[in-house]
Amino acid sequence: MLEVMIAAALAGGRAIRAVVEAGDTAVRTKADASPVTAADEAADAAIAAVLARDAPGIPIVSEESAGERAPAQRGRFFLVDPLDGTKEFVAGSGEYTVNIALVEDGRAVAGVIHTPALGLVCVGARGEGAREADVLDGAPAAWRPIRARPVPASDRIAVASRRHAGPETEACLERLGAQTRISRGSSLKFCLLAAGEADVYPRLSPTMEWDTAAGQAILEAAGGRVERLDGTPLSYGGPWGEGTRPWGNPHFIAWGAPSGAA
């Protein structure tokens, strides 16, 4: 299944690059006031085609084709963000990703994050570990295993959102003992934790389940964890409590490996 997800993510990346090369980067505003471009829609169609062909029968919940209108899901389903970091894409930073997760009974068990502009792909699955590769000629080159590093007691390296950090996040970083901060867009933050390049990522502003599922699967496969502020893991697919935004995440903190982990 992970190979199918990798193929789908790479197809999404090619669709995004084709839109870039065509110069079609105009931004529209969706009903929820978030931005969308032709690249989001092209990637969504490309990903759906691969998943429907190679993993028929598994439901697909995508930000672009269903979003918050999608009903709660039980059992097994794909959770997709065809272009995570649309603001980064529009700004030309290259820090946007294609996110595909496989969810089983509310837990993200496998994930793929592809960064088309940087030519990288990061994957992980429960029981299989995590790995990354450069993308050359449209395919992953040699895979490199990655592992979250044990979180030190002090002098921690934090990764934070480039565009969504605020005073509450800054105060949290201070409480967490983060002496160094790296700013990244999109789900690349999870990849840095999974590769042992950072220790903690607090997110105290809104995110959606398709923003985090692939990253959580990869980070947990690499030995890290993603927790609500009460210490319980994020879950996916609902049901959601009354007054809670469908497919919305609570605030969370993502961590590297526990101190003392091998």
Secondary structure by P-SEA (a helix, b strand, c coil): caaaaaaaaaaaaaaaaaaaaaccbbbbbccccccccaaaaaaaaaaaaaaaaccccccccccccccccccccccbbbbbcccccaaaaaaccccbbbbbbbbcccccccbbbbbcccccccccccccccbbbbbccccccbbbbbbbccccccbbbbbbbcccccaaaaaaaaaacccbbbbbcccaaaaaaaacccccccccccccccccaaaaaaaaaacccccccccccccccccccccccccccccccccccccccc
